């Protein structure tokens, strides 16, 4: 039987990373739950076996149900009537299958009925689901909003809402408005408090809300009269059972058609404050968005995997001039590069997940007891790395998802342009990944400070110190030369002390950092399993080398005065 987990050996490779032992011991509090819950692991090996078995179930459901349903979901999609959304029948079948397998709330504590999975195996399931149907990932993955409730809500709220997520109720995060896209400080949905009733009410409109008719919503709203910036925004939880929110329409999108993207009208909708007033955007949304961005990296990787498999399969079958097109150098070069970008994106995803697991788990332990100075330092270190790697991973992997989908169509030729082939849908689905939850440009804004403060360079130096086999030493030397160019570029740009000049080159500097980090991670993978990763390491590092040289030449040859040629002439 087909299985999207077992047919991809890269998963077990990343699941067996040495840091996982530390992550699992922290997550399981040295396996304290084994006396309380019969499904809690007894030890590390038991925990890893549990992850493996659950991922096998995910892989089977994705291969047998979700992927076969994807085409019909794309054609039919959800509908709206009388302010309520109905999923396409196959979408509901997908949800029912995962609910029956008890795969909702994977990352939530057993206290609420969850599986207490670390981020690594949880994101592996998201990776697998995205390969099967990226649009369904947008419904299923929103269960991660439960983490925000877990981190910031009152205990009583956790007890009411989190078990419902585990039982299969869906979630949404309601942030964007018609006049507030990326600029969330401009959010104006009004939150009013009725002193007599001790009740918050929400009024206004939200737009571009993924899975907008969900059971439980996290809503960003303006709670402070007379404010116009982030300091006036708070986070609320809205329960669909209370009414007051209707779906005005479902957006007619280019792709991910299975997930309803809604315009919502709030009319005296009862809601509950989450956490502290005024901290909605400053603290809670930032945490929520970082989790969402990690999910989009997983979605991008799944799309990358689907695209390269579709292209490879077609290239093996399609014959031209008396032989399979996979035998032609332009085609096999394209396929090898697609595989390398997929493996690079995936290794970046799980490195980032490990950082998130470490700091989030230590942060959670800090709510139970005082951390030791060593633990606190460890938490701060991994928090900084997660903060640096999340936008970098989102920027690089989402661009690669788009490139792989583009190249899959190219391999198919004219057939790829037809709806008869899956790659046409993959191309449409991939296009949103470098737009939502912050465009690539916004990921660069988040990442550039880690360029200028040296976070990436320090981590690259740490990777350089890891020994490799003699066969891989040449690749390591290439990476070292790339790092020298990158360091020179950072120094050149920052020494100008000109903000516009830094902004102008920010994307090129971030891309250079991305190629180096992903190259080193692939080199480590190849060092552990040459049969699985050597080819991708060779292809990707040489690809990255060309890109870094290109950026080096552009930056070093373009003076500040040359920026004038790029600036628009704005008429008075």
C-alpha positions in Angstrom: 0.0 0.0 0.0 1.1 3.5 -0.8 2.4 5.5 2.2 3.7 9.1 2.0 5.8 8.7 5.1 7.5 5.4 4.5 8.2 6.2 0.8 10.3 9.2 1.9 13.3 8.0 3.9 14.3 11.6 4.6 11.7 11.7 7.4 13.3 9.0 9.5 16.7 10.5 8.9 15.6 13.9 10.4 13.6 12.2 13.1 16.8 10.5 14.3 18.8 13.7 14.8 20.9 13.6 18.0 19.2 16.6 19.5 15.9 14.7 19.5 16.9 12.8 22.7 17.2 16.1 24.6 14.0 17.5 23.1 12.0 14.4 24.0 13.3 14.2 27.5 12.4 17.9 28.1 9.0 17.5 26.4 8.1 14.4 28.4 9.5 15.9 31.7 11.7 12.7 31.9 8.6 10.6 31.1 6.5 11.7 34.1 3.2 11.0 32.3 3.8 7.2 32.0 2.0 6.7 35.3 -1.0 8.8 34.3 -1.7 8.0 30.7 -1.5 4.5 29.1 -0.4 6.0 25.8 2.4 8.1 27.3 6.0 6.8 26.4 8.0 4.9 28.9 11.4 6.1 27.6 13.0 7.8 24.6 12.9 4.7 22.4 9.2 4.3 23.2 8.5 7.9 22.3 10.3 7.6 19.0 8.4 4.4 18.2 5.2 6.3 18.9 6.1 9.2 16.5 7.0 6.6 13.8 3.8 4.7 14.1 1.6 7.9 14.1 3.5 9.3 11.1 2.8 6.0 9.3 -0.9 6.5 9.9 -0.7 10.0 8.6 1.2 8.8 5.5 -1.4 6.1 4.8 -4.4 8.4 5.2 -2.6 11.0 2.9 -1.8 8.4 0.2 -5.2 6.5 0.3 -7.7 9.4 1.0 -6.4 13.0 0.9 -4.3 12.8 -2.3 -7.0 10.9 -4.3 -9.5 13.5 -3.1 -7.4 16.5 -4.1 -8.5 17.0 -7.7 -12.2 16.9 -6.8 -11.6 19.3 -3.9 -9.9 21.7 -6.3 -12.8 21.5 -8.8 -15.7 21.8 -6.4 -14.3 23.6 -3.3 -16.4 25.0 -0.4 -19.6 26.9 -0.7 -21.3 29.5 1.4 -25.1 29.9 2.0 -26.9 32.0 4.6 -23.6 33.1 6.1 -22.2 29.5 6.7 -19.6 27.5 4.9 -19.9 24.0 3.7 -16.7 22.1 2.9 -16.5 20.1 -0.3 -17.6 16.5 0.5 -14.0 15.1 0.0 -12.6 17.8 2.4 -15.0 16.6 5.1 -14.0 13.0 4.4 -10.3 14.1 4.9 -11.2 15.7 8.2 -13.2 12.7 9.3 -10.4 10.4 8.6 -7.8 12.3 10.6 -10.3 12.8 13.4 -11.1 9.1 13.5 -7.3 8.4 13.7 -7.2 10.9 16.7 -4.7 13.2 14.9 -6.1 16.5 16.0 -4.2 18.3 18.7 -1.0 16.4 18.1 1.1 19.0 19.8 -1.2 19.7 22.7 -0.6 18.4 26.2 -2.1 15.0 27.3 -3.9 17.0 30.0 -6.3 18.2 27.2 -6.3 14.9 25.3 -3.5 15.7 22.9 -0.5 13.6 21.9 2.1 15.9 23.4 4.2 15.6 20.2 7.3 17.9 19.7 7.3 20.2 16.8 9.5 17.9 14.7 7.1 15.0 14.2 4.2 17.4 14.2 5.6 19.3 11.2 6.5 16.1 9.5 2.8 15.3 9.5 2.2 18.8 8.0 4.8 18.1 5.4 3.1 14.9 4.4 -0.4 16.4 4.3 0.9 19.2 2.1 2.3 16.8 -0.4 -1.1 15.2 -0.6 -3.2 18.4 -0.8 -1.8 21.8 0.2 -5.2 23.3 0.4 -6.3 20.8 3.1 -3.2 21.6 5.0 -4.6 25.1 5.4 -7.6 23.7 7.3 -5.8 20.9 9.3 -2.8 22.9 10.3 -4.8 25.7 11.9 -5.2 23.4 15.0 -1.8 25.0 15.8 -3.7 28.1 17.0 -4.4 26.0 20.0 -0.8 26.6 21.0 -1.5 30.3 21.4 -4.4 29.5 23.7 -2.2 27.2 25.7 0.6 29.8 26.0 -1.4 32.9 26.9 -5.0 32.1 27.9 -6.3 31.6 31.4 -6.4 28.0 32.7 -10.2 28.0 32.6 -10.2 29.0 28.9 -7.6 26.3 28.2 -9.9 23.7 29.9 -12.9 24.8 27.8 -11.3 25.2 24.3 -8.3 22.9 24.0 -10.2 19.6 24.4 -12.5 20.7 21.7 -9.6 21.1 19.3 -8.4 17.6 20.1 -11.9 16.3 19.4 -11.8 17.7 15.9 -13.2 21.2 16.1 -11.5 23.6 13.6 -9.8 26.9 14.1 -8.9 30.2 12.4 -6.9 33.2 13.1 -8.7 36.4 12.2 -6.1 39.1 11.6 -6.3 40.8 8.2 -8.9 43.5 7.3 -9.8 45.2 4.0 -7.6 48.2 4.9 -5.0 46.3 6.9 -3.0 43.7 5.0 0.6 43.3 6.1 0.3 46.4 8.2 -1.5 44.8 11.2 -1.1 48.0 13.2 -3.9 49.4 11.0 -6.5 46.8 12.3 -9.7 48.6 13.3 -12.2 45.8 14.2 -13.7 47.2 17.3 -13.7 45.4 20.7 -16.1 47.0 23.2 -16.5 46.0 26.9 -19.9 46.0 28.5 -19.3 46.7 32.2 -22.7 45.6 33.2 -22.6 42.3 31.4 -18.8 41.8 32.0 -18.7 40.9 28.3 -16.6 41.8 25.2 -18.3 42.4 21.9 -16.7 42.5 18.5 -17.9 44.6 15.5 -16.4 45.1 12.1 -15.0 43.2 9.1 -12.2 40.8 8.5 -10.9 39.7 5.1 -8.7 36.9 3.7 -9.5 34.7 6.7 -8.4 31.1 6.0 -11.0 28.6 7.2 -13.1 31.6 8.3 -16.1 29.7 9.4 -14.2 27.6 11.9 -15.5 26.6 15.3 -13.0 28.6 17.3 -11.4 31.9 16.2 -8.5 33.9 17.5 -9.3 37.5 16.7 -7.1 40.6 16.7 -9.2 43.6 17.6 -8.9 47.2 18.7 -9.8 47.3 22.4 -8.5 50.8 23.3 -10.5 53.8 22.2 -8.7 56.6 20.3 -5.6 54.4 19.4 -4.3 53.8 15.9 -1.2 51.7 16.5 -0.2 48.3 18.0 -0.6 49.5 21.6 -4.4 49.6 21.2 -4.8 46.0 19.9 -5.8 42.9 22.0 -6.3 39.2 21.3 -9.7 37.6 21.6 -11.1 34.1 21.3 -14.5 33.8 19.6 -16.7 30.7 19.8 -18.9 30.1 16.8 -21.6 28.6 19.1 -22.3 32.1 20.4 -23.2 33.5 16.9 -22.6 37.1 15.8 -20.2 36.3 12.9 -21.3 35.6 9.3 -19.4 34.8 6.2 -20.2 37.5 3.6 -18.4 35.6 0.8 -15.7 33.1 -0.1 -12.8 34.6 -2.1 -12.4 33.3 -5.6 -8.7 32.3 -5.5 -6.1 31.2 -7.9 -5.2 28.1 -5.8 -5.6 26.2 -2.5 -9.3 26.2 -3.4 -10.3 23.5 -0.9 -9.7 25.9 2.0 -12.4 28.6 2.3 -10.8 32.1 2.4 -13.5 34.2 3.9 -14.7 37.8 4.4 -16.3 37.9 7.9 -18.8 40.3 9.3 -18.7 40.7 13.1 -21.9 42.1 14.6 -22.0 42.2 18.4 -20.1 39.0 18.5 -19.4 37.8 22.0 -15.7 37.2 22.7 -13.2 36.6 25.5 -10.0 38.4 26.1 -6.9 36.3 25.7 -4.1 37.3 28.0 -3.5 41.0 28.7 -5.0 44.0 27.0 -2.8 45.9 24.5 -0.6 42.9 24.0 -2.5 41.4 21.0 -0.1 42.4 18.3 3.0 43.1 20.3 3.2 39.6 21.8 0.5 37.2 20.9 0.2 37.7 17.2 4.0 37.5 16.8 3.9 34.1 18.5 1.0 33.0 16.4 2.6 34.2 13.2 5.9 32.4 13.9 4.0 29.2 14.3 2.0 29.8 11.1 5.2 30.6 9.2 6.7 27.3 10.3 3.6 25.6 9.0 4.1 27.3 5.6 7.6 26.1 5.5 6.2 22.6 5.9 3.6 23.3 3.3 6.3 24.6 0.9 8.4 21.4 1.4 5.3 19.2 0.8 4.6 21.1 -2.5 8.3 20.8 -3.4 8.2 17.0 -2.9 5.0 16.6 -4.9 6.4 18.7 -7.8 9.6 16.8 -8.1 7.9 13.5 -7.9 5.4 14.5 -10.6 8.1 15.8 -12.9 10.4 12.8 -12.4 7.5 10.3 -13.0 6.6 12.1 -16.3 10.2 12.4 -17.4 10.6 8.6 -17.0 7.5 7.9 -19.1 7.6 10.6 -21.8 9.6 9.6 -24.8 11.0 12.0 -27.5 13.5 11.2 -30.3 13.5 7.6 -29.3 14.3 7.8 -25.6 12.8 8.9 -22.3 13.3 12.7 -21.8 14.9 12.0 -18.4 18.0 11.0 -20.4 18.4 14.5 -21.8 20.9 16.7 -19.8 18.6 19.8 -19.6 15.9 17.6 -18.1 17.9 15.7 -15.6 19.7 18.8 -14.5 16.3 20.4 -13.8 15.2 17.3 -11.9 18.4 17.1 -9.8 18.1 20.8 -8.9 14.4 20.3 -7.9 15.4 17.4 -5.6 18.2 19.4 -4.1 16.0 22.3 -3.4 13.4 20.0 -1.8 16.0 18.3 0.4 17.6 21.7 1.3 14.2 23.1 2.3 13.3 20.0 4.4 16.6 20.0 6.3 16.1 23.7 7.0 12.5 23.0 8.2 13.6 20.4 10.8 16.6 22.3 12.0 14.2 25.2 12.7 11.7 22.9 14.3 14.5 21.6 16.7 15.3 25.2 17.7 11.6 25.9 18.3 11.2 22.7 20.3 14.1 23.5 22.5 13.1 27.1 23.4 9.4 26.5 23.6 9.7 23.5 25.8 12.1 25.2 28.2 9.8 28.2 28.2 6.9 25.9 29.2 9.0 24.3 31.9 9.7 27.8 33.2 6.0 28.2 33.9 6.2 25.1 36.2 9.5 25.8 38.0 12.4 28.2 38.0 14.9 27.4 35.3 18.5 26.9 36.1 20.9 29.6 34.8 22.2 27.0 32.2 18.6 26.3 31.1 17.8 30.0 30.8 20.9 30.6 28.7 19.9 27.5 26.5 16.4 28.9 26.1 17.7 32.3 25.0 20.1 30.8 22.6 17.6 28.6 20.9 14.9 31.3 20.9 17.3 33.6 19.0 18.1 30.8 16.5 14.4 30.1 16.0 13.8 33.8 15.5 16.5 33.9 12.8 15.8 30.6 11.0 12.0 31.0 10.8 11.9 33.9 8.3 14.9 32.6 6.5 13.3 29.2 6.1 10.0 30.7 5.1 11.6 32.9 2.5 13.8 30.3 0.9 11.4 27.3 1.0 8.4 29.2 -0.3 10.4 30.5 -3.3 11.7 27.0 -4.0 8.1 25.6 -3.9 7.2 28.1 -6.6 10.3 27.3 -8.6 9.8 23.5 -8.3 6.1 23.9 -9.4 7.2 26.0 -12.3 9.9 23.5 -13.4 7.5 20.6 -13.0 5.3 22.2 -15.7 8.4 22.9 -17.8 9.3 19.2 -17.7 5.8 18.3 -18.8 5.9 20.8 -21.7 2.5 21.6 -23.2 0.8 18.9 -21.2 1.8 20.6 -18.0 -0.3 23.6 -18.9 -3.4 21.4 -19.1 -5.6 20.7 -16.1 -5.3 17.0 -16.9 -2.0 16.9 -15.0 -1.5 17.6 -11.3 1.4 19.9 -11.8 -1.0 22.6 -13.0 -2.7 22.5 -9.6 0.6 22.5 -7.8 1.7 25.6 -9.6 -1.5 27.4 -8.5 -1.3 26.1 -4.9 2.4 27.0 -4.5 1.9 30.6 -5.5 0.4 31.7 -2.2 3.3 30.3 -0.1 5.6 33.3 -0.6 2.7 35.8 -0.1 0.6 34.9 3.0 1.8 35.1 6.6 4.2 37.7 5.3 5.6 38.0 1.8 9.2 37.1 1.0 10.0 40.8 1.3 8.6 40.9 4.8 10.6 37.8 5.7 13.7 39.6 4.6 12.8 42.5 6.9 12.6 40.0 9.8 15.8 38.2 8.8 18.1 41.2 7.9 18.8 42.1 11.5 20.3 38.6 12.0 22.5 39.3 9.1 23.7 42.6 10.5 24.1 41.3 14.1 25.9 38.2 13.0 23.5 35.5 14.1 23.7 33.7 10.7 27.5 34.1 10.5 28.0 32.7 13.9 25.9 29.7 13.2 27.7 29.1 9.9 31.0 29.1 11.7 29.6 26.5 14.1 28.6 24.4 11.1 32.1 24.8 9.6 33.6 23.3 12.8 31.7 20.0 12.4 34.1 17.4 10.8 33.1 15.6 7.6 34.4 12.6 5.7 37.4 13.1 3.3 35.0 12.7 0.4 33.1 15.8 1.4 36.0 18.1 2.3 35.9 19.7 -1.1 32.2 20.7 -0.6 33.1 22.1 2.8 35.9 24.2 1.2 33.3 25.6 -1.3 31.0 26.6 1.6 33.9 28.2 3.4 34.7 30.3 0.3 31.1 31.3 0.0 31.1 32.3 3.7 34.1 34.6 3.1 32.3 36.3 0.3 29.1 36.7 2.4 31.1 38.1 5.3 32.8 40.7 3.0 29.4 41.7 1.6 27.9 42.2 5.1 30.8 44.3 6.1 30.7 46.3 2.8 27.0 47.1 3.1 26.8 47.8 6.8 29.9 50.0 6.8 28.0 52.4 4.5 25.7 53.2 7.5 23.0 54.1 5.0 19.6 52.5 5.7 18.3 52.7 2.1 21.4 51.0 0.9 21.0 48.2 3.4 17.3 47.8 2.5 18.2 47.7 -1.2 20.6 44.8 -0.8 18.8 43.1 2.1 17.2 40.3 0.0 20.6 39.5 -1.6 22.3 39.3 1.8 19.5 37.1 3.3 19.6 34.8 0.2 23.4 34.4 0.7 22.8 33.4 4.3 20.1 31.0 3.2 22.3 29.2 0.7 25.1 28.9 3.2 22.9 27.6 6.0 21.0 25.1 3.8 24.3 24.0 2.1 25.9 23.2 5.5 22.8 21.3 6.7 22.8 19.2 3.5 26.5 18.6 4.0 25.8 17.3 7.5 23.0 15.1 6.1 25.3 13.7 3.4 28.0 13.1 6.1 25.5 10.8 8.0 23.9 9.2 4.9 25.8 9.7 1.7 23.5 7.3 -0.2 20.5 9.5 0.6 21.9 13.0 0.5 25.3 13.2 -1.3 23.8 14.0 -4.7 21.6 16.8 -3.3 24.5 18.2 -1.3 26.7 18.3 -4.4 24.0 19.9 -6.6 22.7 22.4 -4.0 26.1 23.6 -2.8 27.2 24.3 -6.4 23.9 25.9 -7.1 24.2 28.1 -4.0 27.8 29.0 -4.9 26.7 30.4 -8.3 23.9 32.4 -6.6 26.3 33.8 -3.9 28.9 34.8 -6.6 26.1 36.5 -8.6 25.0 38.5 -5.5 28.6 39.3 -4.7 29.3 40.7 -8.1 26.1 42.7 -8.1 26.7 44.3 -4.7 30.4 45.0 -5.1 29.9 46.6 -8.6 26.9 48.8 -7.6 27.7 52.0 -5.7 25.2 53.9 -3.6 25.0 56.5 -6.3 23.8 53.9 -8.8 20.6 53.4 -6.7 19.3 56.5 -8.3 18.6 54.5 -11.5 16.2 52.3 -9.6 14.3 54.9 -7.7 10.9 55.9 -9.2 10.1 59.4 -10.4 7.0 60.5 -8.5 5.0 63.3 -10.1 4.0 66.1 -7.8 
